[in-house]
Protein backbone atom coordinates (compact mmCIF):
# COMPACT_ATOMS: atom_id res chain seq x y z
CA UNK A 1 0.00 0.00 0.00
CA UNK A 2 1.52 3.30 -1.01
CA UNK A 3 0.80 6.82 0.10
CA UNK A 4 -0.24 9.76 -2.00
CA UNK A 5 2.59 12.30 -2.21
CA UNK A 6 0.95 14.63 0.36
CA UNK A 7 1.07 11.92 3.02
CA UNK A 8 -2.44 10.55 2.64
CA UNK A 9 -2.88 6.78 2.59
CA UNK A 10 -5.82 5.33 0.65
CA UNK A 11 -8.23 2.90 2.28
CA UNK A 12 -11.26 1.22 0.72
CA UNK A 13 -14.38 1.70 2.85
CA UNK A 14 -18.02 1.47 1.92
CA UNK A 15 -17.22 1.06 -1.77
CA UNK A 16 -15.19 4.29 -1.80
CA UNK A 17 -11.52 5.13 -1.64
CA UNK A 18 -11.03 7.38 1.36
CA UNK A 19 -7.74 8.85 2.53
CA UNK A 20 -6.12 8.68 5.96
CA UNK A 21 -3.82 11.52 6.97
CA UNK A 22 -1.82 11.31 10.18
CA UNK A 23 -1.04 15.01 10.47
CA UNK A 24 0.05 17.21 13.37
CA UNK A 25 -3.64 18.00 13.88
CA UNK A 26 -4.34 14.30 14.43
CA UNK A 27 -1.30 13.93 16.70
CA UNK A 28 -2.46 16.95 18.73
CA UNK A 29 -5.91 15.45 19.31
CA UNK A 30 -4.37 12.05 19.99
CA UNK A 31 -2.17 13.57 22.70
CA UNK A 32 -5.26 15.13 24.28
CA UNK A 33 -6.96 11.73 24.40
CA UNK A 34 -3.96 9.58 25.40
CA UNK A 35 -0.94 11.20 26.99
CA UNK A 36 1.58 8.78 25.54
CA UNK A 37 1.96 8.31 21.76
CA UNK A 38 3.56 4.95 22.51
CA UNK A 39 -0.03 3.76 23.06
CA UNK A 40 -0.81 4.32 19.36
CA UNK A 41 -0.21 0.69 18.37
CA UNK A 42 -2.57 -0.37 21.14
CA UNK A 43 -5.28 1.87 19.71
CA UNK A 44 -4.78 0.57 16.17
CA UNK A 45 -4.32 -3.12 16.94
CA UNK A 46 -5.90 -3.37 20.41
CA UNK A 47 -9.30 -4.56 21.52
CA UNK A 48 -10.99 -1.15 21.87
CA UNK A 49 -13.07 -0.67 18.74
CA UNK A 50 -14.32 2.64 20.16
CA UNK A 51 -10.78 4.10 20.21
CA UNK A 52 -10.05 2.72 16.74
CA UNK A 53 -13.24 4.26 15.27
CA UNK A 54 -12.34 7.59 16.87
CA UNK A 55 -8.82 7.56 15.43
CA UNK A 56 -10.00 6.43 11.98
CA UNK A 57 -12.66 9.13 11.85
CA UNK A 58 -10.09 11.72 12.83
CA UNK A 59 -7.51 10.60 10.24
CA UNK A 60 -10.08 10.08 7.46
CA UNK A 61 -11.64 13.48 8.05
CA UNK A 62 -8.19 15.06 8.00
CA UNK A 63 -7.37 13.35 4.68
CA UNK A 64 -10.74 13.97 3.07
CA UNK A 65 -10.73 17.64 4.04
CA UNK A 66 -7.96 18.15 1.47
CA UNK A 67 -10.40 16.92 -1.20
CA UNK A 68 -13.18 19.19 0.07
CA UNK A 69 -15.27 16.14 0.96
CA UNK A 70 -17.88 15.88 3.68
CA UNK A 71 -16.80 14.86 7.14
CA UNK A 72 -17.65 11.43 8.57
CA UNK A 73 -18.88 10.66 12.05
CA UNK A 74 -17.47 7.78 14.09
CA UNK A 75 -20.80 6.03 13.62
CA UNK A 76 -20.56 6.32 9.81
CA UNK A 77 -17.00 5.00 9.90
CA UNK A 78 -18.17 2.12 12.10
CA UNK A 79 -20.77 1.14 9.49
CA UNK A 80 -18.10 0.88 6.79
CA UNK A 81 -15.84 -1.43 8.80
CA UNK A 82 -16.61 -5.10 9.33
CA UNK A 83 -14.63 -8.22 10.25
CA UNK A 84 -13.79 -8.81 6.58
CA UNK A 85 -11.94 -5.50 6.15
CA UNK A 86 -10.83 -4.74 9.71
CA UNK A 87 -7.28 -6.04 9.24
CA UNK A 88 -6.84 -4.04 6.01
CA UNK A 89 -8.14 -0.89 7.71
CA UNK A 90 -5.79 -1.38 10.66
CA UNK A 91 -2.83 -1.86 8.29
CA UNK A 92 -3.78 1.29 6.37
CA UNK A 93 -3.93 3.25 9.64
CA UNK A 94 -0.56 1.86 10.71
CA UNK A 95 0.90 2.86 7.32
CA UNK A 96 -0.59 6.36 7.68
CA UNK A 97 1.09 6.77 11.09
CA UNK A 98 4.47 5.77 9.66
CA UNK A 99 4.07 8.09 6.66
CA UNK A 100 2.95 10.87 9.01
CA UNK A 101 6.06 10.42 11.14
CA UNK A 102 8.69 10.07 8.42
CA UNK A 103 7.12 11.93 5.49
CA UNK A 104 5.27 11.03 2.33
CA UNK A 105 6.53 8.17 0.22
CA UNK A 106 7.72 8.78 -3.31
CA UNK A 107 5.29 7.31 -5.87
CA UNK A 108 6.57 4.03 -7.37
CA UNK A 109 6.79 5.39 -10.93
CA UNK A 110 8.99 8.30 -9.81
CA UNK A 111 11.16 5.99 -7.72
CA UNK A 112 11.69 3.74 -10.76
CA UNK A 113 12.59 6.71 -12.95
CA UNK A 114 15.11 7.91 -10.37
CA UNK A 115 16.77 4.48 -10.35
CA UNK A 116 16.92 4.43 -14.16
CA UNK A 117 18.46 7.91 -14.23
CA UNK A 118 21.15 6.92 -11.73
CA UNK A 119 22.20 3.98 -13.89
CA UNK A 120 22.82 6.20 -16.97
C-alpha positions in Angstrom: 0.0 0.0 0.0 1.5 3.3 -1.0 0.8 6.8 0.1 -0.2 9.8 -2.0 2.6 12.3 -2.2 0.9 14.6 0.4 1.1 11.9 3.0 -2.4 10.6 2.6 -2.9 6.8 2.6 -5.8 5.3 0.6 -8.2 2.9 2.3 -11.3 1.2 0.7 -14.4 1.7 2.8 -18.0 1.5 1.9 -17.2 1.1 -1.8 -15.2 4.3 -1.8 -11.5 5.1 -1.6 -11.0 7.4 1.4 -7.7 8.9 2.5 -6.1 8.7 6.0 -3.8 11.5 7.0 -1.8 11.3 10.2 -1.0 15.0 10.5 0.0 17.2 13.4 -3.6 18.0 13.9 -4.3 14.3 14.4 -1.3 13.9 16.7 -2.5 16.9 18.7 -5.9 15.5 19.3 -4.4 12.1 20.0 -2.2 13.6 22.7 -5.3 15.1 24.3 -7.0 11.7 24.4 -4.0 9.6 25.4 -0.9 11.2 27.0 1.6 8.8 25.5 2.0 8.3 21.8 3.6 4.9 22.5 0.0 3.8 23.1 -0.8 4.3 19.4 -0.2 0.7 18.4 -2.6 -0.4 21.1 -5.3 1.9 19.7 -4.8 0.6 16.2 -4.3 -3.1 16.9 -5.9 -3.4 20.4 -9.3 -4.6 21.5 -11.0 -1.2 21.9 -13.1 -0.7 18.7 -14.3 2.6 20.2 -10.8 4.1 20.2 -10.0 2.7 16.7 -13.2 4.3 15.3 -12.3 7.6 16.9 -8.8 7.6 15.4 -10.0 6.4 12.0 -12.7 9.1 11.8 -10.1 11.7 12.8 -7.5 10.6 10.2 -10.1 10.1 7.5 -11.6 13.5 8.0 -8.2 15.1 8.0 -7.4 13.4 4.7 -10.7 14.0 3.1 -10.7 17.6 4.0 -8.0 18.1 1.5 -10.4 16.9 -1.2 -13.2 19.2 0.1 -15.3 16.1 1.0 -17.9 15.9 3.7 -16.8 14.9 7.1 -17.6 11.4 8.6 -18.9 10.7 12.0 -17.5 7.8 14.1 -20.8 6.0 13.6 -20.6 6.3 9.8 -17.0 5.0 9.9 -18.2 2.1 12.1 -20.8 1.1 9.5 -18.1 0.9 6.8 -15.8 -1.4 8.8 -16.6 -5.1 9.3 -14.6 -8.2 10.3 -13.8 -8.8 6.6 -11.9 -5.5 6.1 -10.8 -4.7 9.7 -7.3 -6.0 9.2 -6.8 -4.0 6.0 -8.1 -0.9 7.7 -5.8 -1.4 10.7 -2.8 -1.9 8.3 -3.8 1.3 6.4 -3.9 3.3 9.6 -0.6 1.9 10.7 0.9 2.9 7.3 -0.6 6.4 7.7 1.1 6.8 11.1 4.5 5.8 9.7 4.1 8.1 6.7 3.0 10.9 9.0 6.1 10.4 11.1 8.7 10.1 8.4 7.1 11.9 5.5 5.3 11.0 2.3 6.5 8.2 0.2 7.7 8.8 -3.3 5.3 7.3 -5.9 6.6 4.0 -7.4 6.8 5.4 -10.9 9.0 8.3 -9.8 11.2 6.0 -7.7 11.7 3.7 -10.8 12.6 6.7 -13.0 15.1 7.9 -10.4 16.8 4.5 -10.3 16.9 4.4 -14.2 18.5 7.9 -14.2 21.2 6.9 -11.7 22.2 4.0 -13.9 22.8 6.2 -17.0 
